[in-house]
């Protein structure tokens, strides 16, 4: 049974464009994979890592204390979810030119040496392989695409693409809608175009 891990990063429960596009993609994937099982994480309440968490990341297994195991328990759980998934769906709005801190909190919990990547002193290797990743993005204004006026200010897609590839997930597809802050016909047109791109990538 294939598994989709869906992570929602928007602070909005209602009116979120990134979530709306994620819903559409999820439905298309369900049509293509009727036996799909879905794991969901709303990242709004995910805690940030602490000093003890970082200490646990770099402590050998045979030297872990109960306190360090507690500090890294959430990281273990989140990494387990990621490893179990065949598909990963991230729904991501741009906040102040970058990703929401809620998504960064998840990233800091799962980017962990010896678990999701390794380093031999000369090169890094991602350990999270064999997954297909979909990212639905929402931008408040226009012009964030390649070669456009605000492309240099887009720290969402380039960062996520690099990070996911670093961890071993190179099969990544982005679907974006701009004008989320303006609404109206301009936004509606962007949403329809993004949904059409999803339909092309995931034919029923």
Secondary structure, DSSP 4 states (H G I P E B T S, - for coil): --EEEEEE--S-SSS-HHHHHHHHHHHHHHHH-TT-EEEEEEGGGPPPP-HHHHHHHTS-GGG--HHHHHHTHHHHHHHHHHHH-SEEEEEEEEETTEE-HHHHHHHHHH--BTTTEEE-SS-EEE---S-EEEEEEE-SSS--STTSTTGGG--SHHHHHHHHHHTT---EEEEEE--TTT-HHHHHHHHHHHHHHHHHHS--
